[in-house]
Amino acid sequence: PSLSLDEGRTADSIDRDELENKPRNNFNGKYLEWERLAGRAFCNGGFNYSSGNLMVPRLGIYRVFLQITYESKNNLECDEELRLSNSVFLIRDDYKTHVPLLSSVDTLSCSMKQWSKTLYTAGLFSLEADSRLQVTSSHPSLIVESESKVFFGAELLFALSH
């Protein structure tokens, strides 16, 4: 079944990109790296991905989404509370700083031995062509290696003209 949208388009024809977390070496300096072709991940509709950067193909209104699931590890050092957070940043050549678009945060008690916590966030944004999206995580070593639990992407809902 297809989801009908304005302008007579279906969800199948929308420019869309969805990336999944790369199982190994998923952290490149400050930003997470993503798998773009393996498993359920895909990169189409004019999107390009390189070195942690999801390149926006054209001016438009986009739905940007991010889900990261974290799980406890035996060797985790934690005093009282653990603050988990992740963010999506917008980078444009004419900006001097990276602009935060989305973020999600949760706090866990360190008294719990085994835990799993999923943080999800999404929103609609007007994005310009050739801008880039990047993701950060407070605790990349606690991210699970599951494409159904960790993903990031964008989909063009409406193209805009200048």
Contact map, one row per residue, 1 for C-alpha under 8 A:
111000000000000000000000000000000000000000000000000000000000000000000000000000000000000000000000000000000000000000000000000000000000000000000000000000000000000000
111100000111000000000000000000000000000000000000000000000000000000000000000000000000000000000000000000000000000000000000000000000000000000000000000000000000000000
111110000110000000000000000000000000000000000000000000000000000000000000000000000000000000000000000000000000000000000000000000000000000000000000000000000000000000
011111011110000000000000000000000000000000000000000000000000000000000000000000000000000000000000000000000000000000000000000000000000000000000000000000000000000000
001111111110000000000000000000000000000000000000000000000000000000000000000000000000000000000000000000000000000000000000000000000000000000000000000000000000000000
000111111000000000000000000000000000000000000000000000000000000000000000000000000000000000000000000000000000000000000000000000000000000000000000000000000000000000
000011111000000000000000000000000000000000000000000000000000000000000000000000000000000000000000000000000000000000000000000000000000000000000000000000000000000000
000111111100000000000000000000000000000000000000000000000000000000000000000000000000000000000000000000000000000000000000000000000000000000000000000000000000000000
000111111110110000000000000000000000000000000000000000000000000000000000000000000000000000000000000000000000000000000000000000000000000000000000000000000000000000
011110011111110000000000000000000000000000000000000000000000000000000000000000000000000000000000000000000000000000000000000000000000000000000000000000000000000000
011110001111110000000000000000000000000000000000000000000000000000000000000000000000000000000000000000000000000000000000000000000000000000000000000000000000000000
010000000111110000000000000000000000000000000000000000000000000000000000000000000000000000000000000000000000000000000000000000000000000000000000000000000000000000
000000001111111000000000000000000000000000000000000000000000000000000000000000000000000000000000000000000000000000000000000000000000000000000000000000000000000000
000000001111111100000000000000000000000000001000000000000000000000000000000000000000000000000000000000000000000000000000000000000000000000000000000000000011100000
000000000000111110000000000000000000000000011110000000000000000000000000000000000000000000000000000000000000000000000000000000000000000000000000000000000011100000
000000000000011111000000000000000000000000111010000000000000000000000000000000000000000000000000000000000000000000000000000000000000000000000000000000001111000000
000000000000001111100000000000000000000001111010000000000000000000000000000000000000000000000000000000000000000000000000000000000000000000000000000000001110000000
000000000000000111110000000000000001000011100000000000000000000000000000000000000000000000000000000000000000000000000000000000000000000000000000000000111100000000
000000000000000011111000000000000111100011100000000000000000000000000000000000000000000000000000000000000000000000000000000000000000000000000000000000111000000000
000000000000000001111100000000000111000110000000000000000000000000000000000000000000000000000000000000000000000000000000000000000000000000000000001001110000000000
000000000000000000111110010000001110000000000000000000000000000000000000000000000000000000000000000000000000000000000000000000000000000000000000111001110000000000
000000000000000000011111110000001110000000000000000000000000000000000000000000000000000000000000000000000000000000000000000000000000000000000000100000000000000000
000000000000000000001111110000000000000000000000000000000000000000000000000000000000000000000000000000000000000000000000000000000000000000000000110000000000000000
000000000000000000000111110000000000000000000000000000000000000000000000000000000000000000000000000000000000000000000000000000000000000000000000000000000000000000
000000000000000000000111111100001000000000000000000000000000000000000000000000000000000000000000000000000000000000000000000000000000000000000000000000000000000000
000000000000000000001111111100011100000000000000000000000000000000000000000000000000000000000000000000000000000000000000000000000000000000010000000000000000000000
000000000000000000000000111111111000000000000000000000000000000000000000000000000000000000000000000000000000000000000000000000000000000000010000000000000000000000
000000000000000000000000111111111000000000000000001100000000000000000000000000000000000000000000000000000000000000000000000000000000000000000000000000000000000000
000000000000000000000000001111110000000000000000000000000000000000000000000000000000000000000000000000000000000000000000000000000000000000000000000000000000000000
000000000000000000000000001111110000000000000000000000000000000000000000000000000000000000000000000000000000000000000000000000000000000100000000000000000000000000
000000000000000000000000001111111000000000000000000100000000000000000000000000000000000000000000000000000000000000000000000000000000011110000000000000000000000000
000000000000000000000000011111111100000000000000000100000000000000000000000000000000000000000000000000000000000000000000000000000000011110010000000000000000000000
000000000000000000001100111100111110000000000000001100000000000000000000000000000000000000000000000000000000000000000000000000000000000000000000000000000000000000
000000000000000000111100010000011111000000000000000100000000000000000000000000000000000000000000000000000000000000000000000000000000000000000000000000000000000000
000000000000000000111100000000001111110010000000000000000000000000000000000000000000000000000000000000000000000000000000000000000000000000000000000000000000000000
000000000000000001110000000000000111110011100000100000000000000000000000000000000000000000000000000000000000000000000000000000000000000000000000000000000000000000
000000000000000000100000000000000011111111100000000000000000000000000000000000000000000000000000000000000000000000000000000000000000000000000000000000000000000000
000000000000000000000000000000000011111111000000000000000000000000000000000000000000000000000000000000000000000000000000000000000000000000000000000000000000000000
000000000000000000000000000000000000111110000000000000000000000000000000000000000000000000000000000000000000000000000000000000000000000000000000001000000000000000
000000000000000000010000000000000000111111000000000000000000000000000000000000000000000000000000000000000000000000000000000000000000000000000000001000000000000000
000000000000000001110000000000000011111111100000000000000000000000000000000000000000000000000000000000000000000000000000000000000000000000000000000000000000000000
000000000000000011100000000000000001110111110000000000000000000000000000000000000000000000000000000000000000000000000000000000000000000000000000000000000000000000
000000000000000111100000000000000001100011111011100000000000000000000000000000000000000000000000000000000000000000000000000000000000000000000000000000000000000000
000000000000001110000000000000000000000001111111000000000000000000000000000000000000000000000000000000000000000000000000000000000000000000000000000000000000000000
000000000000011110000000000000000000000000111110000000001000000000000000000000000000000000000000000000000000000000000000000000000000000000000000000000000000000000
000000000000001000000000000000000000000000011111000000011000000000000000000000000000000000000000000000000000000000000000000000000000000000000000000000000000000000
000000000000001110000000000000000000000000111111100001111000000000000000000000000000000000000000000000000000000000000000000000000000000000000000000000000000000000
000000000000000000000000000000000000000000110111110001111000000000000000000000000000000000000000000000000000000000000000000000000000000000000000000000000000000000
000000000000000000000000000000000001000000100011111111100000000000000000000000000000000000000000000000000000000000000000000000000000000000000000000000000000000000
000000000000000000000000000000000000000000000001111111000000000000000000000000000000000000000000000000000000000000000000000000000000000000000000000000000000000000
000000000000000000000000000100001000000000000000111110000000000000000000000000000000000000000000000000000000000000000000000000000000000000000000000000000000000000
000000000000000000000000000100111100000000000000111111000000000000000000000000000000000000000000000000000000000000000000000000000000011000000000000000000000000000
000000000000000000000000000000000000000000000000111111100000000000000000000000000000000000000000000000000000000000000000000000000001110000000000000000000000000000
000000000000000000000000000000000000000000000011110111110000000000000000000000000000000000000000000000000000000000000000000000000001110000000000000000000000000000
000000000000000000000000000000000000000000000011100011111000000000000000000000000000000000000000000000000000000000000000000000001111100000000000000000000000000000
000000000000000000000000000000000000000000000111000001111110000000000000000000000000000000000000000000000000000000000000000000111111100000000000000000000000000000
000000000000000000000000000000000000000000001111000000111110000000000000000000000000000000000000000000000000000000000000000000001100000000000000000000000000000000
000000000000000000000000000000000000000000000000000000011111000000000000000000000000000000000000000000000000000000000000000000111100000000000000000000000000001000
000000000000000000000000000000000000000000000000000000011111100000000000000000000000000000000000000000000000000000000000000001111000000000000000000000000000001110
000000000000000000000000000000000000000000000000000000000111110000000000000000000000000000000000000000000000000000000000000001110000000000000000000000000001111110
000000000000000000000000000000000000000000000000000000000011111000000000000000000000000000000000000000000000000000000000000111100000000000000000000000000001111100
000000000000000000000000000000000000000000000000000000000001111100000000000000000000000000000000000000000000000000000000000111100000000000000000000000000111110000
000000000000000000000000000000000000000000000000000000000000111110000000000000000000000000000000000000000000000000000000011110000000000000000000000000000111100000
000000000000000000000000000000000000000000000000000000000000011111000000000000000000000000000000000000000000000000000000011110000000000000000000000000011110000000
000000000000000000000000000000000000000000000000000000000000001111100000000000000000000000000000000000000000000000000001111000000000000000000000000000011100000000
000000000000000000000000000000000000000000000000000000000000000111110000000000000000000100000000000000000000000000000001110000000000000000000000000001111000000000
000000000000000000000000000000000000000000000000000000000000000011111000000000000000000000000000000000000000000000000111100000000000000000000000000011110000000000
000000000000000000000000000000000000000000000000000000000000000001111100000000000000010000000000000000000000000000000111000000000000000000000011000011100000000000
000000000000000000000000000000000000000000000000000000000000000000111110000000000000000000000000000000000000000000011110000000000000000000000011000011000000000000
000000000000000000000000000000000000000000000000000000000000000000011111000000000000000000000000000000000000000000011100000000000000000000000111000000000000000000
000000000000000000000000000000000000000000000000000000000000000000001111100000000000000000000000000000000000000001111000000000000000000000000111000000000000000000
000000000000000000000000000000000000000000000000000000000000000000000111110100000000000000000000000000000000000011110000000000000000000000000100000000000000000000
000000000000000000000000000000000000000000000000000000000000000000000011111100000000000000000000000000000000000001000000000000000000000000000100000000000000000000
000000000000000000000000000000000000000000000000000000000000000000000001111100000000000000000000000000000000000000000000000000000000000000000000000000000000000000
000000000000000000000000000000000000000000000000000000000000000000000000111110000000000000000000000000000000000000000000000000000000000000000000000000000000000000
000000000000000000000000000000000000000000000000000000000000000000000001111111000000000000000000000000000000000000000000000000000000000000000000000000000000000000
000000000000000000000000000000000000000000000000000000000000000000000000001111100000000000000000000000000000000000000000000000000000000000000000000000000000000000
000000000000000000000000000000000000000000000000000000000000000000000000000111111100000000000000000000000000010000000000000000000000000000000000000000000000000000
000000000000000000000000000000000000000000000000000000000000000000000000000011111100000000000000000000000000010000000000000000000000000000000000000000000000000000
000000000000000000000000000000000000000000000000000000000000000000000000000001111100000000000000000000000000111000000000000000000000000000000000000000000000000000
000000000000000000000000000000000000000000000000000000000000000000000000000001111110000000000000000000000011110000000000000000000000000000000000000000000000000000
000000000000000000000000000000000000000000000000000000000000000000000000000001111111000000000000000000000011110000000000000000000000000000000000000000000000000000
000000000000000000000000000000000000000000000000000000000000000000000000000000001111100000000000000000001111000000000000000000000000000001000000000000000000000000
000000000000000000000000000000000000000000000000000000000000000000000000000000000111110000000000000000001111000000000000000000000000000011100000000000000000000000
000000000000000000000000000000000000000000000000000000000000000000000000000000000011111000000000000000111100000000000010000000000000000011100000000000000000000000
000000000000000000000000000000000000000000000000000000000000000000010000000000000001111100000000000000111000000000000010000000000000001111000000000000000000000000
000000000000000000000000000000000000000000000000000000000000000000000000000000000000111110000000000111110000000000000000000000000000001110000000000000000000000000
000000000000000000000000000000000000000000000000000000000000000001000000000000000000011111000000000111100000000000000000000000000000111100000000000000000000000000
000000000000000000000000000000000000000000000000000000000000000000000000000000000000001111100000011111000000000000000000000000000000111100000000000000000000000000
000000000000000000000000000000000000000000000000000000000000000000000000000000000000000111110000011110000000000000000000000000000011110000000000000000000000000000
000000000000000000000000000000000000000000000000000000000000000000000000000000000000000011111010111000000000000000000000000000000011110000000000000000000000000000
000000000000000000000000000000000000000000000000000000000000000000000000000000000000000001111110010000000000000000000000000000000111000000000000000000000000000000
000000000000000000000000000000000000000000000000000000000000000000000000000000000000000000111111000000000000000000000000000000000010000000000000000000000000000000
000000000000000000000000000000000000000000000000000000000000000000000000000000000000000000011111000000000000000000000000000000000000000000000000000000000000000000
000000000000000000000000000000000000000000000000000000000000000000000000000000000000000000111111110000000000000000000000000000000000000000000000000000000000000000
000000000000000000000000000000000000000000000000000000000000000000000000000000000000000000001111110000000000000000000000000000000000000000000000000000000000000000
000000000000000000000000000000000000000000000000000000000000000000000000000000000000000000100011111000000000000000000000000000000000000000000000000000000000000000
000000000000000000000000000000000000000000000000000000000000000000000000000000000000000011110011111100000000000000000000000000000000000000000000000000000000000000
000000000000000000000000000000000000000000000000000000000000000000000000000000000000000011100000111110000000000000000000000000000000000000000000000000000000000000
000000000000000000000000000000000000000000000000000000000000000000000000000000000000001111000000011111100000000000000000000000000000000000000000000000000000000000
000000000000000000000000000000000000000000000000000000000000000000000000000000000000001111000000001111100000000000000000000000000000000000000000000000000000000000
000000000000000000000000000000000000000000000000000000000000000000000000000000000000001110000000000111110000000000000000111000000000000000000000000000000000000000
000000000000000000000000000000000000000000000000000000000000000000000000000000000000111100000000000111111000000000000000100000000000000000000000000000000000000000
000000000000000000000000000000000000000000000000000000000000000000000000000000000000111000000000000001111100000000000011100000000000000000000000000000000000000000
000000000000000000000000000000000000000000000000000000000000000000000000000000000011110000000000000000111110000000000010000000000000000000000000000000000000000000
000000000000000000000000000000000000000000000000000000000000000000000000000000000011100000000000000000011111000000000010000000000000000000000000000000000000000000
000000000000000000000000000000000000000000000000000000000000000000000000000000001111000000000000000000001111100000000000000000000000000000000000000000000000000000
000000000000000000000000000000000000000000000000000000000000000000000000000000001111000000000000000000000111110000000000000000000000000000000000000000000000000000
000000000000000000000000000000000000000000000000000000000000000000000000000000011100000000000000000000000011111100000000000000000000000000000000000000000000000000
000000000000000000000000000000000000000000000000000000000000000000000000000001111100000000000000000000000001111110000000000000000000000000000000000000000000000000
000000000000000000000000000000000000000000000000000000000000000000000000000000010000000000000000000000000000111110000000000000000000000000000000000000000000000000
000000000000000000000000000000000000000000000000000000000000000000000000000000000000000000000000000000000000111111100000000000000000000000000000000000000000000000
000000000000000000000000000000000000000000000000000000000000000000000001000000000000000000000000000000000000011111100000000000000000000000000000000000000000000000
000000000000000000000000000000000000000000000000000000000000000000000011100000000000000000000000000000000000000111110000000000000000000000000000000000000000000000
000000000000000000000000000000000000000000000000000000000000000000000011000000000000000000000000000000000000000111111000000000000000000000000000000000000000000000
000000000000000000000000000000000000000000000000000000000000000000001111000000000000000000000000000000000000000001111100000000000000000000000000000000000000000000
000000000000000000000000000000000000000000000000000000000000000000001110000000000000000000000000000000000000000000111110000000000000000000000000000000000000000000
000000000000000000000000000000000000000000000000000000000000000000111100000000000000000000000000000000000000000000011111000000000000000000000000000010000000000000
000000000000000000000000000000000000000000000000000000000000000000111000000000000000110000000000000000011100000000001111100000000000000000000000000000000000000000
000000000000000000000000000000000000000000000000000000000000000011110000000000000000000000000000000000010000000000000111110000000000000000000000000000000000000000
000000000000000000000000000000000000000000000000000000000000000011100000000000000000000000000000000001110000000000000011111000000000000000000000000000000000000000
000000000000000000000000000000000000000000000000000000000000001111000000000000000000000000000000000001000000000000000001111100000000000000000000000000000000000000
000000000000000000000000000000000000000000000000000000000000001110000000000000000000000000000000000001000000000000000000111110000000000000000000000000000000000000
000000000000000000000000000000000000000000000000000000000000111100000000000000000000000000000000000000000000000000000000011111000000000000000000000000000000000000
000000000000000000000000000000000000000000000000000000000000111100000000000000000000000000000000000000000000000000000000001111100000000000000000000000000000000000
000000000000000000000000000000000000000000000000000000000011110000000000000000000000000000000000000000000000000000000000000111110000000000000000000000000000000000
000000000000000000000000000000000000000000000000000000010111110000000000000000000000000000000000000000000000000000000000000011111010000000000000000000000000000000
000000000000000000000000000000000000000000000000000000010111000000000000000000000000000000000000000000000000000000000000000001111110000000000000000000000000000000
000000000000000000000000000000000000000000000000000000111110000000000000000000000000000000000000000000000000000000000000000000111110000000000000000000000000000000
000000000000000000000000000000000000000000000000000000111100000000000000000000000000000000010000000000000000000000000000000000011111000000000000000000000000000000
000000000000000000000000000000000000000000000000000000110000000000000000000000000000000001111000000000000000000000000000000000111111100000000000000000000000000000
000000000000000000000000000000000000000000000000000011110000000000000000000000000000000001110000000000000000000000000000000000000111110000000000000000000000000000
000000000000000000000000000000000000000000000000000011110000000000000000000000000000000111100000000000000000000000000000000000000011111000000000000000000000000000
000000000000000000000000000000110000000000000000000111000000000000000000000000000000000111100000000000000000000000000000000000000001111100000000000000000000000000
000000000000000000000000000000110000000000000000000100000000000000000000000000000000011110000000000000000000000000000000000000000000111110000000000000000000000000
000000000000000000000000000001110000000000000000000000000000000000000000000000000000011110000000000000000000000000000000000000000000011111000000000000000000000000
000000000000000000000000000000110000000000000000000000000000000000000000000000000001111000000000000000000000000000000000000000000000001111110000000000000000000000
000000000000000000000000000000000000000000000000000000000000000000000000000000000011110000000000000000000000000000000000000000000000000111110000000000000000000000
000000000000000000000000000000000000000000000000000000000000000000000000000000000001100000000000000000000000000000000000000000000000000011111110000000000000000000
000000000000000000000000011000010000000000000000000000000000000000000000000000000000000000000000000000000000000000000000000000000000000011111110000000000000000000
000000000000000000000000000000000000000000000000000000000000000000000000000000000000000000000000000000000000000000000000000000000000000000111110000000000000000000
000000000000000000000000000000000000000000000000000000000000000000000111100000000000000000000000000000000000000000000000000000000000000000111111000000000000000000
000000000000000000000000000000000000000000000000000000000000000000011110000000000000000000000000000000000000000000000000000000000000000000111111100001000000000000
000000000000000000000000000000000000000000000000000000000000000000011110000000000000000000000000000000000000000000000000000000000000000000000111110011000000000000
000000000000000000001110000000000000000000000000000000000000000000000000000000000000000000000000000000000000000000000000000000000000000000000011111011000000000000
000000000000000000001010000000000000000000000000000000000000000000000000000000000000000000000000000000000000000000000000000000000000000000000001111111000000000000
000000000000000000011000000000000000001100000000000000000000000000000000000000000000000000000000000000000000000000000000000000000000000000000000111111100000000000
000000000000000000000000000000000000000000000000000000000000000000000000000000000000000000000000000000000000000000000000000000000000000000000000011111100000000000
000000000000000000000000000000000000000000000000000000000000000000111000000000000000000000000000000000000000000000000100000000000000000000000001111111100000000000
000000000000000000011000000000000000000000000000000000000000000001111000000000000000000000000000000000000000000000000000000000000000000000000011111111110000000000
000000000000000001111000000000000000000000000000000000000000000001110000000000000000000000000000000000000000000000000000000000000000000000000000001111111000000000
000000000000000001111000000000000000000000000000000000000000000111100000000000000000000000000000000000000000000000000000000000000000000000000000000001111100000000
000000000000000111100000000000000000000000000000000000000000000111000000000000000000000000000000000000000000000000000000000000000000000000000000000000111110000000
000000000000000111000000000000000000000000000000000000000000011110000000000000000000000000000000000000000000000000000000000000000000000000000000000000011111000000
000000000000011110000000000000000000000000000000000000000000011100000000000000000000000000000000000000000000000000000000000000000000000000000000000000001111100000
000000000000011100000000000000000000000000000000000000000001111000000000000000000000000000000000000000000000000000000000000000000000000000000000000000000111111000
000000000000011000000000000000000000000000000000000000000001111000000000000000000000000000000000000000000000000000000000000000000000000000000000000000000011111000
000000000000000000000000000000000000000000000000000000000001110000000000000000000000000000000000000000000000000000000000000000000000000000000000000000000001111100
000000000000000000000000000000000000000000000000000000000111100000000000000000000000000000000000000000000000000000000000000000000000000000000000000000000001111110
000000000000000000000000000000000000000000000000000000000011100000000000000000000000000000000000000000000000000000000000000000000000000000000000000000000000011111
000000000000000000000000000000000000000000000000000000000011000000000000000000000000000000000000000000000000000000000000000000000000000000000000000000000000001111
000000000000000000000000000000000000000000000000000000000000000000000000000000000000000000000000000000000000000000000000000000000000000000000000000000000000000111
